[in-house]
Amino acid sequence: MSSGTYFPPPVGVEIPKAGGGVRVLGVPTVADRVAQTAVAMELENQVEPMFFDTVDHELMVKAVRPIPTMQTATADED
């Protein structure tokens, strides 16, 4: 991948439609998912410092994690 020669193979699974015909559903291979994860990790390492220099880390963590209830969201503010 670092040589720039990785090209994902064409993937597609034909799913029959209720009204006739087929729908092509693209399903990534394991190699595709590994490549996507490697690229995402590298991009995160390059981009995250741009945001963490100006944003409070604790605020950022709370902003990106789902909070199940309002009580949980305000519990540590008391």
Secondary structure, 3 states (H helix, E strand, C coil): CCCCCCCCCCCCEEEECCCCCEEEECCCCHHHHHHHHHHHHHHHHHHHHHHHCCCCHHHHHHHHCCCCCHHHHHHHHC
